[in-house]
Amino acid sequence: MVRSRKTWGAPILIPAERDSGRNSPSVRFSRTCLKNVFSVLLIFVYLLLMAVAVFLVYQTITDFREKLKHPVMSVSYKEVDVYEAPGIAIYPGKAKLLSCEHHLYDHIPPLKNSGQQRKNQCITQTINYTDPFTNQTMKHALIVKGPCEVRKRELVFLQFHLNETEQDFSAIDYLLFSSYKNFLSSENQTRFMQDCESSFSSWKFSGGFRTWVKMSLVKTTEEDGSQSVEFRQETSVVNYIDRRQMTEKGDQLFFVVFEWKDPYIQEIQDIITANPWSMIALLCGVFLVLFKAADFAKLSVKWMIKIRRRHLKKRARELNHIS
């Protein structure tokens, strides 16, 4: 069956089956539905990408702040041939210095006439200053120049003598500071020693033993760029065989050895692993993905509006044709 449609020219014959198939409501509905579902899927993908991007931005900023708060400690070792001679501050109290000797290659000859005064081979200086913590007690310190030839295993060996004491246990305090040269060149040596006592820890060596002190130097770089120096030490105590006469054993003897542990200076520095440029690059990538996703969503919305308007116009035209 063929029907005719009137136009300005000659009549055109259109098969009824083809025209009815094109204008079938089910076909138009299926196409419109598919387009709408596809547009909704695009918007859903955009929302999903936006949620992932926001999470990445939040996680990146959080990780960056955590890395700023918790820098990583970097430890390196610098090998040297000669150390700068450290300062050894000894507080003997009533004890008397018998001798101070420098030896090389870790060799200390047997003691002769222990307990008697011997020749002093060390550079020493006596200084008195007020205790920085109490501001009342006067402290008497013996400053000794420490070893510096680390390759030759130079050591400083000191002997002290103390007359009869009322104490059950006897010990002598000492502390270490990094540079004997800085002490000599200081304009106010009293103030210098007060600052050293406030900054460094003090240790003890006991009477009747040989205390072996092996020093190592640690340099720490602070966040503001300043450097602080501290000593770490390993001590070992060896029993002294006292061969003096019984009448002389009432006096207490002290022996202490100072030596560098190894030729390595440990340098510690805090390193912030957070890189602001990598964070900025990641944020730029996230914002670029958001921009492209927003562009796709915008086009899909425009497409939906266009399809909707076309569908409404088509429906209005069909209603007008029926009426």
PLY file of the C-alpha trace (Angstrom):
ply
format ascii 1.0
element vertex 323
property float x
property float y
property float z
element edge 322
property int vertex1
property int vertex2
end_header
0.00 0.00 0.00
1.41 3.39 -1.05
0.18 6.82 -0.02
1.07 10.18 -1.46
2.36 13.32 0.35
1.60 16.68 -1.17
4.47 19.06 -1.85
4.96 22.16 -4.00
6.13 19.98 -6.86
5.05 16.57 -7.98
3.67 14.18 -5.39
6.18 11.81 -3.77
5.17 8.29 -3.03
6.51 6.92 0.35
6.03 3.34 1.42
3.81 3.19 4.46
5.98 0.55 6.16
9.14 2.74 5.97
7.37 5.86 7.22
5.73 4.01 10.06
9.09 2.46 11.09
10.82 5.86 11.15
8.15 7.49 13.26
7.62 4.54 15.54
7.42 5.71 19.20
9.39 2.72 20.48
12.37 3.47 18.21
12.40 7.15 19.21
12.14 6.23 22.89
14.99 3.72 22.71
17.33 6.20 21.03
16.50 8.98 23.46
16.87 6.62 26.40
20.29 5.44 25.26
21.49 9.00 24.79
20.23 10.01 28.21
21.83 6.98 29.87
25.12 7.72 28.15
25.02 11.33 29.31
24.24 10.28 32.88
27.17 7.88 32.77
29.47 10.72 31.66
28.31 12.86 34.57
28.80 9.95 36.97
32.34 9.44 35.65
33.02 13.15 36.16
31.80 12.99 39.76
33.92 9.89 40.37
37.01 11.57 38.94
36.34 14.66 41.02
36.07 12.57 44.21
39.33 10.76 43.43
41.08 14.05 42.65
39.90 15.65 45.89
41.12 12.61 47.84
44.52 12.76 46.12
44.86 16.46 46.88
43.99 15.91 50.53
46.36 12.94 50.84
49.20 14.82 49.14
48.87 17.85 51.40
48.65 15.62 54.50
51.77 13.66 53.53
53.65 16.87 52.80
52.81 18.30 56.23
53.81 15.06 57.97
57.16 15.02 56.18
57.78 18.61 57.21
57.12 17.71 60.85
59.23 14.53 60.78
62.46 15.04 58.80
64.71 12.09 58.09
68.03 11.93 59.91
71.01 11.63 57.58
74.20 10.19 59.10
77.53 10.37 57.27
81.13 9.67 58.31
84.05 11.90 57.41
87.52 10.39 57.61
90.33 12.61 58.88
94.05 12.18 59.42
94.41 14.66 62.27
91.79 15.82 64.75
91.77 19.27 66.22
93.09 18.84 69.75
90.13 18.74 72.14
90.08 20.26 75.59
89.91 18.04 78.66
88.63 19.81 81.76
89.45 17.83 84.92
88.14 18.74 88.38
90.65 17.03 90.72
89.42 18.59 93.95
92.05 17.81 96.59
93.88 15.41 94.27
97.28 16.41 92.90
98.49 15.91 89.35
101.56 13.66 89.34
102.24 13.44 85.62
100.72 13.94 82.18
102.31 12.16 79.21
101.70 11.75 75.49
102.24 8.31 73.97
101.93 7.02 70.40
100.64 3.76 68.93
98.64 2.90 72.03
101.73 1.98 74.04
102.04 2.91 77.71
105.31 1.76 79.32
105.24 0.16 82.76
104.91 2.58 85.63
107.97 3.34 87.72
107.81 4.94 91.13
104.01 5.26 90.98
102.67 7.80 93.41
105.63 10.14 92.98
105.86 13.41 91.09
107.10 13.10 87.50
107.80 15.47 84.64
104.74 16.97 82.97
104.77 16.66 79.18
101.27 18.09 78.49
100.05 21.62 77.91
97.90 22.40 80.94
96.26 25.43 82.43
94.40 26.00 85.70
91.26 28.10 85.78
88.74 28.99 88.49
85.16 29.93 87.75
81.75 30.02 89.39
79.40 27.07 88.95
76.91 28.11 86.20
74.05 26.25 87.91
74.41 27.50 91.50
76.30 30.79 90.98
77.80 30.22 94.43
80.21 27.28 94.30
83.72 28.02 93.02
85.06 25.33 90.70
88.75 24.62 90.08
89.48 23.05 86.69
92.66 21.72 85.16
92.49 22.17 81.38
94.59 19.68 79.40
95.26 19.68 75.67
93.97 16.40 74.25
95.39 14.09 71.54
95.21 14.97 67.84
97.35 12.43 65.90
94.64 9.88 65.23
96.68 7.89 62.67
99.47 7.43 65.19
96.94 6.54 67.88
98.17 9.30 70.13
96.92 9.19 73.70
97.18 11.28 76.85
97.94 9.48 80.10
97.37 11.30 83.41
98.14 10.27 87.00
96.69 11.85 90.13
97.46 11.38 93.79
95.05 11.94 96.68
96.00 11.84 100.35
93.88 10.04 102.93
90.23 10.79 102.37
87.23 10.42 104.60
85.08 9.21 101.70
84.39 5.52 101.08
84.59 6.01 97.31
86.78 8.47 95.46
86.39 9.75 91.89
87.44 12.71 89.78
85.06 14.52 87.42
85.97 15.57 83.89
84.31 16.91 80.75
85.36 17.21 77.12
84.98 20.15 74.75
85.77 20.19 71.07
88.63 22.67 70.74
91.48 23.51 73.10
92.52 26.25 70.66
89.15 28.00 71.05
89.64 27.95 74.80
93.04 29.65 74.54
91.80 32.26 72.06
88.66 33.03 74.05
88.54 36.56 75.47
86.69 35.38 78.57
87.92 31.91 79.48
85.76 31.84 82.61
82.64 32.39 80.56
83.87 29.83 78.03
84.13 27.13 80.71
80.72 28.02 82.14
79.18 27.59 78.68
80.98 24.25 78.22
79.70 22.94 81.54
76.17 24.04 80.63
76.34 22.35 77.20
78.33 19.14 77.74
77.92 16.20 80.08
80.50 15.36 82.72
81.88 11.91 83.57
84.02 10.35 86.30
87.04 8.10 86.64
87.67 6.20 89.85
90.70 5.74 92.04
92.67 2.49 92.06
91.86 1.72 88.40
93.09 2.67 84.99
90.16 4.18 83.11
90.53 4.04 79.33
88.44 6.69 77.55
88.00 6.34 73.79
86.42 9.44 72.27
84.42 9.95 69.10
83.20 13.25 67.70
79.65 13.92 66.52
78.71 17.04 64.58
75.02 17.88 64.27
73.62 20.44 61.82
70.54 22.16 63.19
67.52 23.34 61.17
68.77 26.95 61.22
72.14 25.89 59.76
74.12 26.13 63.00
76.36 23.27 64.07
76.74 21.68 67.47
79.53 19.34 68.52
79.38 16.63 71.15
81.54 13.76 72.29
80.60 10.14 72.57
82.89 7.91 74.52
83.52 4.31 75.39
85.19 3.63 78.71
86.87 0.49 79.98
88.27 0.03 83.47
91.36 -2.06 84.22
92.44 -2.97 87.72
95.71 -1.43 88.88
98.11 -3.75 90.71
99.47 -1.59 93.49
103.06 -2.59 94.32
103.73 0.18 96.80
104.67 -0.33 100.40
101.87 -0.81 102.91
102.61 2.58 104.44
102.04 4.27 101.08
98.84 2.47 100.11
96.75 4.79 102.23
97.01 7.39 99.48
94.68 6.96 96.52
96.03 6.86 92.96
94.05 7.77 89.81
94.97 6.81 86.24
93.10 7.89 83.12
93.86 7.57 79.41
92.27 9.68 76.65
92.42 8.40 73.07
90.46 8.84 69.84
88.32 5.83 69.00
88.70 5.99 65.20
89.51 8.52 62.43
85.84 9.11 61.53
83.79 12.15 62.45
80.09 11.40 62.51
78.00 14.13 60.87
74.25 14.20 61.51
71.84 16.32 59.51
68.06 16.43 59.32
66.78 16.14 55.75
63.21 16.98 54.76
62.14 14.44 52.14
59.04 16.40 51.17
59.59 18.06 47.78
57.26 21.01 47.15
57.84 20.84 43.39
56.60 17.26 43.15
53.52 18.21 45.16
52.85 21.18 42.86
53.25 18.94 39.79
50.80 16.41 41.24
48.27 19.12 42.05
48.59 20.54 38.53
47.93 17.09 37.10
44.90 16.63 39.34
43.45 20.01 38.39
44.05 19.25 34.70
42.08 16.00 35.03
39.30 17.90 36.78
39.24 20.50 34.03
39.02 17.90 31.27
36.37 15.95 33.13
34.36 19.14 33.70
34.63 19.90 29.98
33.29 16.44 29.09
30.45 16.84 31.59
29.61 20.26 30.18
29.42 18.90 26.64
27.28 15.98 27.80
24.83 18.33 29.57
24.61 20.51 26.47
23.99 17.40 24.41
21.21 16.29 26.75
19.58 19.74 26.58
19.87 19.76 22.79
18.35 16.30 22.50
15.58 17.25 24.87
14.72 20.38 22.92
14.76 18.48 19.63
12.49 15.83 21.13
10.05 18.49 22.40
9.97 20.25 19.02
9.37 16.97 17.25
6.58 16.06 19.61
4.97 19.48 19.22
5.15 19.18 15.47
3.45 15.77 15.57
0.68 17.13 17.82
0.13 20.03 15.45
-0.01 17.66 12.51
-2.58 15.47 14.28
-4.66 18.44 15.27
0 1
1 2
2 3
3 4
4 5
5 6
6 7
7 8
8 9
9 10
10 11
11 12
12 13
13 14
14 15
15 16
16 17
17 18
18 19
19 20
20 21
21 22
22 23
23 24
24 25
25 26
26 27
27 28
28 29
29 30
30 31
31 32
32 33
33 34
34 35
35 36
36 37
37 38
38 39
39 40
40 41
41 42
42 43
43 44
44 45
45 46
46 47
47 48
48 49
49 50
50 51
51 52
52 53
53 54
54 55
55 56
56 57
57 58
58 59
59 60
60 61
61 62
62 63
63 64
64 65
65 66
66 67
67 68
68 69
69 70
70 71
71 72
72 73
73 74
74 75
75 76
76 77
77 78
78 79
79 80
80 81
81 82
82 83
83 84
84 85
85 86
86 87
87 88
88 89
89 90
90 91
91 92
92 93
93 94
94 95
95 96
96 97
97 98
98 99
99 100
100 101
101 102
102 103
103 104
104 105
105 106
106 107
107 108
108 109
109 110
110 111
111 112
112 113
113 114
114 115
115 116
116 117
117 118
118 119
119 120
120 121
121 122
122 123
123 124
124 125
125 126
126 127
127 128
128 129
129 130
130 131
131 132
132 133
133 134
134 135
135 136
136 137
137 138
138 139
139 140
140 141
141 142
142 143
143 144
144 145
145 146
146 147
147 148
148 149
149 150
150 151
151 152
152 153
153 154
154 155
155 156
156 157
157 158
158 159
159 160
160 161
161 162
162 163
163 164
164 165
165 166
166 167
167 168
168 169
169 170
170 171
171 172
172 173
173 174
174 175
175 176
176 177
177 178
178 179
179 180
180 181
181 182
182 183
183 184
184 185
185 186
186 187
187 188
188 189
189 190
190 191
191 192
192 193
193 194
194 195
195 196
196 197
197 198
198 199
199 200
200 201
201 202
202 203
203 204
204 205
205 206
206 207
207 208
208 209
209 210
210 211
211 212
212 213
213 214
214 215
215 216
216 217
217 218
218 219
219 220
220 221
221 222
222 223
223 224
224 225
225 226
226 227
227 228
228 229
229 230
230 231
231 232
232 233
233 234
234 235
235 236
236 237
237 238
238 239
239 240
240 241
241 242
242 243
243 244
244 245
245 246
246 247
247 248
248 249
249 250
250 251
251 252
252 253
253 254
254 255
255 256
256 257
257 258
258 259
259 260
260 261
261 262
262 263
263 264
264 265
265 266
266 267
267 268
268 269
269 270
270 271
271 272
272 273
273 274
274 275
275 276
276 277
277 278
278 279
279 280
280 281
281 282
282 283
283 284
284 285
285 286
286 287
287 288
288 289
289 290
290 291
291 292
292 293
293 294
294 295
295 296
296 297
297 298
298 299
299 300
300 301
301 302
302 303
303 304
304 305
305 306
306 307
307 308
308 309
309 310
310 311
311 312
312 313
313 314
314 315
315 316
316 317
317 318
318 319
319 320
320 321
321 322
